[in-house]
Amino acid sequence: MRGHQQSAVRPEISESQRAFRALSRHRRTKLARAAQTTLVKADQWGRGDGVAPELATALEGALTAFTSKPAKKA
């Protein structure tokens, strides 16, 4: 067995990536559109896959803008 003595390589994801993955598909689509990208690339960023640095900063900015909004009163 090749590589049986090496540990599995797993990407380390940040708290913002975890928060992005916890959102619904509709909300992720809106944030991806705000970051001017597709949902596929945004989900790749949420998993910790390699994406362009500009895309990562745009998604983090969109996520922080979303989380900093006050909740609507009922």
N, C-alpha and C positions, 0 to 999 in steps of 0.2 A: 504494500500500500504506500503510494507516494504521499508524502506530507502528513503522515499520521502523527508525527511528533510535534507539529506546529499548530498553534492555536488558530482558530478561525479569525479572519480579518473582517471586522464589522465597522462600518462608518460611525463616527461619533456625531450625533445630531444635537443641535443646540435647543434651548428652551423655546425659541421662536419657531423652529421647525416642528417641535412637538405640538405647540399650540396650533400651528397651521394644519397639521394632520388631524387634529381633534375637531376642526370645523366641518360643517356640512359641505357637500359637493357644490351646492348653490353659492355658498359664501366663498369657497375657494375659487370658484369661477369668477366672481366679482373682484376678488383681490388680484387674481391673475390678469384680468382685463385692466385693472387700475395700474398694474405694473407693466402693461403692454407686452404680454406674453400669452402663451397658451396654457391651458390647464395641464396638459401633459408635462410641459417643462416645469411648471410650478409644483406638480406632484413629485417630480424627480428631485427637486430641491428639498421638498419635505421629507423624502426618504433618506437624504444625505448623499445622493448621487452627485457626480460632478456636473456643475453648470457654470455658466459665465459669471464672473464676479459682479458685473453690472446688474445682471438679473437677480442675483442673490441680494444685493443691496436694495434693489427696487422692491422685491418681495418683502424684505424686512421692514422697509419704510411703509409699505401699504398695510402690513400687519400691525405695526405700532400705531398708525393712524386709526385703524379700525378699533383697536383695544383701548385707545385713549378717549374715544367718544363717550360722553355720558349716556346712560341708559334712558330710554324714553319713559315718561311717566304714563301710567295707565289711566 
